Amino acid sequence: MKAFVFPGQGAQFVGMGKDLYENNPVAKEMFDKANEILGFNITDLMFNGTDEDLRQTKVTQPAIFLHSVILAKTMGDDFNPDMVAGHSLGEFSALVAAGALSFEDGLRLVSARAQAMQKACEKTPSTMAAVLALPDAKVEELCASVTEGIVVPANYNCPGQIVISGSIEGVDAACAKMLEAGAKRALKLKVGGAFHSPLMEPARAELADAIAHTDFHAPKCPVYQNVNAEPQTDPETIKKNLIAQLTAPVRWTQTVQNMIAAGADTFVEVGPGAVLQGLVKKISSEVATSGIQ
């Protein structure tokens, strides 16, 4: 069975999507439509901008979404998923590719999400950090023990790799504890704020209103959602989980484990970069060695 997966923020690069735009009429039409919807020339920033341009959240998120969704659209019969999933922002790409959202509505929601998250980041100084080589349960325990500020597990990327998120003092205190407990690394990331933490609550409330006023449909295959790593096809459940996603952790390890348990034996990454391929490989190896069914 085929699982198609869609990357999130961080996968962007200058020039992404340019070949599609220049060589595929359908792709060109969709990119041009995106410029109209967003009200600025995102294609110019994607194709000819700088790394700094692409790091702006209001640009990064729609840019990755556009590359992923348009690539899926131009795959034709080769896009034949039995199941789909996306990492954080990638969940919106997965939903559009699977037919749960129209391209236009998906792009509007991604733009609204990016702007709401940017505002939340500016409201409270915050950050994230990658923790390597500690068990999930230990990371959770140490985050819960921090008394300075806020810090929570944000991304369960693969066994031995978790990203934590929260206030600057909370993340600093947690990183010190992680290293003391034997983490190989506890490295702060160059991000704008504390994604997938309680500090995103203002963005969650703002996005909830936008999602409530958007039409969702039953997807053509199950969509494994970040908040619980479970397959969904009911539009109302999908909407509820999508709203919760902003303040809840991305359970990517569990998602891939569940997709494998459901029969996925081929994973195809759709979008810029190959980060998810690496994570899937690590998770698959863990499943094979542990005997997880």
MILUM-547982 format. One record per residue (C-alpha): residue number from 1; residue in three letters; x, y, z. Coordinates in steps of 0.25 Angstrom, whole numbers. Each point is the difference from the previous one (the first is absolute). Layout:
+-----+-----+-------+-------+-------+
|   n | res |     X |     Y |     Z |
+-----+-----+-------+-------+-------+
| NUM | ala |     X |     Y |     Z |
...
+-----+-----+-------+-------+-------+
***
This chain:
+-----+-----+-------+-------+-------+
|   n | res |     X |     Y |     Z |
+-----+-----+-------+-------+-------+
|   1 | met |     0 |     0 |     0 |
|   2 | lys |     5 |    14 |    -3 |
|   3 | ala |     1 |    11 |    10 |
|   4 | phe |     2 |    14 |    -5 |
|   5 | val |     6 |    10 |    10 |
|   6 | phe |     2 |    15 |    -1 |
|   7 | pro |    11 |     9 |     7 |
|   8 | gly |    -2 |    11 |     9 |
|   9 | gln |     8 |    13 |     4 |
|  10 | gly |    15 |    -1 |    -2 |
|  11 | ala |     0 |    -7 |   -14 |
|  12 | gln |     0 |    12 |    -8 |
|  13 | phe |    11 |     4 |    -9 |
|  14 | val |     2 |    12 |   -11 |
|  15 | gly |    -5 |    -5 |   -13 |
|  16 | met |   -10 |   -10 |     5 |
|  17 | gly |   -11 |    -2 |   -10 |
|  18 | lys |     7 |     8 |   -12 |
|  19 | asp |     1 |   -13 |    -9 |
|  20 | leu |   -14 |    -3 |     2 |
|  21 | tyr |    -4 |    15 |    -3 |
|  22 | glu |     8 |     0 |   -13 |
|  23 | asn |    -3 |   -14 |    -5 |
|  24 | asn |   -15 |    -3 |     4 |
|  25 | pro |   -12 |     9 |    -5 |
|  26 | val |    -8 |    -6 |    12 |
|  27 | ala |    10 |     4 |    10 |
|  28 | lys |     2 |    14 |    -6 |
|  29 | glu |   -15 |     2 |     1 |
|  30 | met |     0 |    -4 |    14 |
|  31 | phe |    12 |     8 |     4 |
|  32 | asp |    -6 |    13 |    -7 |
|  33 | lys |   -13 |    -3 |     8 |
|  34 | ala |     7 |     0 |    13 |
|  35 | asn |     7 |    13 |    -3 |
|  36 | glu |   -15 |     6 |    -2 |
|  37 | ile |    -5 |    -7 |    13 |
|  38 | leu |    12 |     5 |     9 |
|  39 | gly |     0 |    14 |    -6 |
|  40 | phe |    15 |    -1 |    -2 |
|  41 | asn |    10 |    -6 |    -9 |
|  42 | ile |     4 |   -13 |     7 |
|  43 | thr |     5 |    -6 |   -12 |
|  44 | asp |    11 |    10 |    -1 |
|  45 | leu |     4 |    -2 |    14 |
|  46 | met |     0 |   -15 |    -2 |
|  47 | phe |     8 |     0 |   -13 |
|  48 | asn |     9 |    12 |     1 |
|  49 | gly |     0 |     5 |    15 |
|  50 | thr |    10 |    -2 |    11 |
|  51 | asp |     1 |   -10 |    11 |
|  52 | glu |    -5 |    11 |     9 |
|  53 | asp |   -12 |     3 |    -8 |
|  54 | leu |    -4 |   -15 |     1 |
|  55 | arg |     2 |     0 |    15 |
|  56 | gln |   -12 |    10 |     2 |
|  57 | thr |   -11 |    -9 |     6 |
|  58 | lys |   -10 |     7 |    -9 |
|  59 | val |     8 |    -4 |   -12 |
|  60 | thr |     6 |   -13 |     4 |
|  61 | gln |   -13 |    -7 |     3 |
|  62 | pro |    -8 |     3 |   -12 |
|  63 | ala |    13 |    -2 |    -9 |
|  64 | ile |     1 |   -15 |     6 |
|  65 | phe |   -15 |    -2 |    -2 |
|  66 | leu |     0 |     5 |   -14 |
|  67 | his |    12 |    -9 |    -4 |
|  68 | ser |    -5 |   -12 |     6 |
|  69 | val |   -15 |     1 |    -5 |
|  70 | ile |     4 |     4 |   -14 |
|  71 | leu |    10 |   -11 |    -1 |
|  72 | ala |   -11 |   -10 |     5 |
|  73 | lys |    -9 |     6 |   -11 |
|  74 | thr |     9 |    -2 |   -11 |
|  75 | met |     4 |   -14 |     4 |
|  76 | gly |   -13 |    -5 |    -7 |
|  77 | asp |    -3 |   -15 |     1 |
|  78 | asp |    13 |    -1 |     8 |
|  79 | phe |    -7 |     7 |    12 |
|  80 | asn |    -7 |   -12 |     5 |
|  81 | pro |     0 |     0 |    15 |
|  82 | asp |    -6 |   -11 |     9 |
|  83 | met |     2 |    10 |    11 |
|  84 | val |     7 |    14 |     2 |
|  85 | ala |     6 |     8 |    12 |
|  86 | gly |     7 |    13 |     1 |
|  87 | his |    10 |     5 |    10 |
|  88 | ser |    -6 |    12 |     7 |
|  89 | leu |    -2 |    10 |   -11 |
|  90 | gly |     0 |   -12 |   -10 |
|  91 | glu |   -13 |    -5 |     6 |
|  92 | phe |    -7 |    11 |    -8 |
|  93 | ser |     7 |    -4 |   -13 |
|  94 | ala |    -4 |   -15 |     3 |
|  95 | leu |   -14 |     4 |     2 |
|  96 | val |    -1 |     8 |   -13 |
|  97 | ala |     7 |   -11 |    -8 |
|  98 | ala |   -10 |   -10 |     6 |
|  99 | gly |   -12 |     9 |    -4 |
| 100 | ala |    -4 |     4 |    14 |
| 101 | leu |     2 |    14 |    -4 |
| 102 | ser |     0 |     8 |   -13 |
| 103 | phe |    14 |     6 |    -4 |
| 104 | glu |    -5 |    14 |     2 |
| 105 | asp |    -6 |    -2 |    14 |
| 106 | gly |    12 |    -8 |     4 |
| 107 | leu |     9 |    12 |    -4 |
| 108 | arg |    -8 |    10 |     7 |
| 109 | leu |     0 |    -8 |    13 |
| 110 | val |    15 |    -2 |    -1 |
| 111 | ser |     2 |    15 |    -2 |
| 112 | ala |    -9 |     3 |    12 |
| 113 | arg |     7 |   -11 |     8 |
| 114 | ala |    14 |     6 |    -3 |
| 115 | gln |    -5 |    15 |     3 |
| 116 | ala |    -6 |    -5 |    13 |
| 117 | met |    12 |    -7 |     4 |
| 118 | gln |     9 |    12 |    -3 |
| 119 | lys |    -9 |     9 |     9 |
| 120 | ala |     1 |   -11 |    11 |
| 121 | cys |    15 |     0 |    -1 |
| 122 | glu |     1 |    15 |     1 |
| 123 | lys |    -8 |     0 |    12 |
| 124 | thr |     8 |    -9 |     9 |
| 125 | pro |    15 |    -2 |    -3 |
| 126 | ser |     2 |   -15 |    -1 |
| 127 | thr |     8 |   -11 |    -7 |
| 128 | met |     2 |   -15 |    -3 |
| 129 | ala |    11 |   -10 |     2 |
| 130 | ala |     4 |   -13 |    -6 |
| 131 | val |     3 |   -11 |    10 |
| 132 | leu |     8 |   -13 |    -5 |
| 133 | ala |     2 |   -13 |     6 |
| 134 | leu |   -10 |     0 |    12 |
| 135 | pro |   -13 |    -9 |     1 |
| 136 | asp |   -13 |     7 |    -2 |
| 137 | ala |    -4 |    -3 |    14 |
| 138 | lys |    12 |     7 |     6 |
| 139 | val |    -2 |    12 |    -8 |
| 140 | glu |   -14 |     1 |     4 |
| 141 | glu |     4 |    -2 |    15 |
| 142 | leu |    11 |    11 |    -1 |
| 143 | cys |    -9 |    10 |    -7 |
| 144 | ala |   -10 |    -2 |    11 |
| 145 | ser |    10 |     2 |    11 |
| 146 | val |     4 |    14 |    -5 |
| 147 | thr |    -5 |    11 |     9 |
| 148 | glu |     5 |    12 |    -8 |
| 149 | gly |   -10 |     5 |   -11 |
| 150 | ile |    -6 |   -10 |    -9 |
| 151 | val |     6 |   -12 |    -8 |
| 152 | val |    -7 |   -12 |    -6 |
| 153 | pro |     3 |   -11 |   -11 |
| 154 | ala |    -4 |     6 |   -13 |
| 155 | asn |     5 |   -10 |   -11 |
| 156 | tyr |     2 |   -15 |     2 |
| 157 | asn |     8 |    -1 |   -13 |
| 158 | cys |     6 |   -14 |     1 |
| 159 | pro |     5 |    -9 |    11 |
| 160 | gly |    11 |     8 |     7 |
| 161 | gln |    -4 |    13 |    -6 |
| 162 | ile |   -10 |    10 |     7 |
| 163 | val |    -1 |    15 |    -2 |
| 164 | ile |    -5 |     7 |    13 |
| 165 | ser |    -7 |    14 |     0 |
| 166 | gly |    -3 |    11 |     9 |
| 167 | ser |     5 |    13 |     7 |
| 168 | ile |    15 |     3 |    -2 |
| 169 | glu |     2 |    -2 |    15 |
| 170 | gly |    -8 |   -13 |     0 |
| 171 | val |     8 |    -6 |   -12 |
| 172 | asp |    13 |     5 |     6 |
| 173 | ala |    -3 |    -7 |    13 |
| 174 | ala |    -5 |   -13 |    -7 |
| 175 | cys |    13 |    -1 |    -9 |
| 176 | ala |     9 |     1 |    12 |
| 177 | lys |    -8 |   -12 |     6 |
| 178 | met |     0 |    -8 |   -13 |
| 179 | leu |    15 |     1 |    -1 |
| 180 | glu |     2 |    -4 |    15 |
| 181 | ala |    -9 |   -12 |    -3 |
| 182 | gly |     9 |    -5 |   -11 |
| 183 | ala |    -6 |     7 |   -13 |
| 184 | lys |    10 |     0 |   -11 |
| 185 | arg |    -5 |    14 |    -4 |
| 186 | ala |   -10 |    10 |     5 |
| 187 | leu |     2 |    11 |   -11 |
| 188 | lys |    -9 |    12 |    -1 |
| 189 | leu |    -6 |     2 |   -14 |
| 190 | lys |     0 |    13 |    -8 |
| 191 | val |   -15 |     1 |     0 |
| 192 | gly |   -10 |    12 |     2 |
| 193 | gly |    -7 |    -6 |    12 |
| 194 | ala |    -6 |   -11 |     8 |
| 195 | phe |    -8 |    -8 |   -10 |
| 196 | his |    -9 |   -11 |     5 |
| 197 | ser |     0 |     5 |    14 |
| 198 | pro |   -10 |     7 |     9 |
| 199 | leu |     7 |    13 |    -4 |
| 200 | met |    -7 |    -2 |   -14 |
| 201 | glu |   -14 |     2 |     7 |
| 202 | pro |    -3 |    13 |    -6 |
| 203 | ala |     3 |    -5 |   -14 |
| 204 | arg |    -8 |   -13 |     3 |
| 205 | ala |   -12 |     9 |     3 |
| 206 | glu |     1 |     8 |   -12 |
| 207 | leu |     2 |   -12 |    -9 |
| 208 | ala |   -12 |    -7 |     6 |
| 209 | asp |    -9 |    11 |    -5 |
| 210 | ala |     6 |    -1 |   -15 |
| 211 | ile |    -2 |   -15 |     0 |
| 212 | ala |   -14 |     1 |     6 |
| 213 | his |    -4 |     8 |   -13 |
| 214 | thr |     7 |    -9 |   -10 |
| 215 | asp |    -6 |   -12 |    -7 |
| 216 | phe |     6 |   -13 |     2 |
| 217 | his |    -3 |   -13 |    -7 |
| 218 | ala |     3 |   -15 |     3 |
| 219 | pro |    14 |    -3 |    -6 |
| 220 | lys |     2 |   -11 |   -10 |
| 221 | cys |     8 |    -8 |     9 |
| 222 | pro |     3 |     1 |    15 |
| 223 | val |     8 |    12 |     5 |
| 224 | tyr |     9 |    -3 |    13 |
| 225 | gln |    -1 |    12 |     8 |
| 226 | asn |    11 |     6 |     9 |
| 227 | val |    -7 |     1 |    13 |
| 228 | asn |    -3 |   -14 |     2 |
| 229 | ala |     7 |    -8 |   -11 |
| 230 | glu |   -13 |    -6 |    -4 |
| 231 | pro |    -7 |    -1 |   -14 |
| 232 | gln |   -12 |     9 |    -3 |
| 233 | thr |   -10 |     1 |   -11 |
| 234 | asp |   -11 |     8 |     8 |
| 235 | pro |     0 |    15 |    -4 |
| 236 | glu |    -4 |     5 |    14 |
| 237 | thr |    10 |    -8 |     7 |
| 238 | ile |    11 |     4 |   -10 |
| 239 | lys |    -4 |    15 |     3 |
| 240 | lys |     1 |    -2 |    15 |
| 241 | asn |    13 |    -7 |    -1 |
| 242 | leu |     6 |    11 |    -9 |
| 243 | ile |    -4 |    11 |    10 |
| 244 | ala |     6 |    -8 |    12 |
| 245 | gln |    13 |    -2 |    -8 |
| 246 | leu |     6 |    14 |     2 |
| 247 | thr |     1 |    -2 |    15 |
| 248 | ala |     2 |   -16 |     0 |
| 249 | pro |    13 |    -8 |    -3 |
| 250 | val |     2 |    -6 |   -14 |
| 251 | arg |     0 |   -15 |     2 |
| 252 | trp |     8 |    -3 |   -12 |
| 253 | thr |     7 |   -13 |     6 |
| 254 | gln |   -14 |    -6 |     4 |
| 255 | thr |    -6 |     5 |   -14 |
| 256 | val |    10 |    -8 |    -8 |
| 257 | gln |    -1 |   -12 |    10 |
| 258 | asn |   -15 |     0 |    -2 |
| 259 | met |     1 |     1 |   -15 |
| 260 | ile |    10 |   -12 |    -1 |
| 261 | ala |   -10 |    -8 |     9 |
| 262 | ala |   -11 |     3 |    -9 |
| 263 | gly |     8 |    -6 |   -12 |
| 264 | ala |     8 |    12 |    -5 |
| 265 | asp |    13 |    -6 |    -7 |
| 266 | thr |     3 |    12 |    -9 |
| 267 | phe |     2 |    14 |     4 |
| 268 | val |     0 |    11 |   -10 |
| 269 | glu |     4 |    14 |     5 |
| 270 | val |    -7 |    11 |    -8 |
| 271 | gly |     7 |    14 |     1 |
| 272 | pro |    13 |     7 |     2 |
| 273 | gly |    12 |    -8 |     6 |
| 274 | ala |     0 |   -14 |     6 |
| 275 | val |     0 |     2 |    15 |
| 276 | leu |   -12 |    -9 |     1 |
| 277 | gln |     6 |   -11 |    -7 |
| 278 | gly |    11 |     0 |    10 |
| 279 | leu |    -9 |     0 |    11 |
| 280 | val |    -9 |   -11 |    -6 |
| 281 | lys |    13 |    -9 |    -2 |
| 282 | lys |     4 |     1 |    15 |
| 283 | ile |   -14 |    -3 |     5 |
| 284 | ser |    -2 |   -12 |   -10 |
| 285 | ser |    13 |    -5 |     6 |
| 286 | glu |    -5 |     1 |    14 |
| 287 | val |   -13 |    -7 |    -4 |
| 288 | ala |     8 |   -11 |    -6 |
| 289 | thr |    10 |    -2 |    11 |
| 290 | ser |   -11 |     1 |    11 |
| 291 | gly |   -10 |    -9 |    -6 |
| 292 | ile |   -11 |    11 |     1 |
| 293 | gln |   -13 |    -4 |    -8 |
+-----+-----+-------+-------+-------+
***
